[in-house]
Amino acid sequence: MEQLPAPRTVVQLPDGTHAYIDPNILPAPQTGGPQVVHVHQAPPDRTVQRIALGTGVGAGAVTAGVYFGPLLVGVLTAMAANLALLALLAAVCAWGVVTVVKAVTPTGNTPQESKRGSRKGRRG
């Protein structure tokens, strides 16, 4: 038992790597700096829920808002994506119909030109 190494502590260095360091040589922790809170670790914003509870709405309604709020956003996003896909499909179909009609219709034989031609024949 006397041959065991001195106790060491695993610390994470500022560059993100880990190292074994003797706890006696570590600097004292600095508490004067700002506290860093990562976004994914921050608590959710509950301002709306606090206002709702303050106005007398029950906790059940607040819970429903917390549960159905993100659900509603997801459903509306899915509906918007479906409508966008349908609009794209309608535009492609309309383009296809116009292209086919232009390809099938002979040039110089449109109803406007045939009316013009008949008017000229009547005048002369």
Rosetta blueprint (number, residue, H / E / L):
1 M L
2 E L
3 Q L
4 L L
5 P L
6 A L
7 P L
8 R L
9 T E
10 V E
11 V E
12 Q E
13 L L
14 P L
15 D L
16 G L
17 T L
18 H E
19 A E
20 Y E
21 I E
22 D L
23 P H
24 N H
25 I H
26 L L
27 P L
28 A L
29 P L
30 Q L
31 T L
32 G L
33 G L
34 P L
35 Q L
36 V L
37 V L
38 H L
39 V H
40 H H
41 Q H
42 A L
43 P L
44 P L
45 D L
46 R L
47 T H
48 V H
49 Q H
50 R H
51 I H
52 A H
53 L H
54 G H
55 T L
56 G L
57 V L
58 G L
59 A H
60 G H
61 A H
62 V H
63 T H
64 A H
65 G H
66 V H
67 Y H
68 F H
69 G H
70 P H
71 L H
72 L H
73 V H
74 G H
75 V H
76 L H
77 T H
78 A H
79 M H
80 A H
81 A H
82 N H
83 L H
84 A H
85 L H
86 L H
87 A H
88 L H
89 L H
90 A H
91 A H
92 V H
93 C H
94 A H
95 W H
96 G H
97 V H
98 V H
99 T H
100 V H
101 V H
102 K H
103 A H
104 V H
105 T L
106 P L
107 T L
108 G L
109 N L
110 T L
111 P H
112 Q H
113 E H
114 S H
115 K H
116 R H
117 G H
118 S H
119 R H
120 K H
121 G H
122 R H
123 R H
124 G L
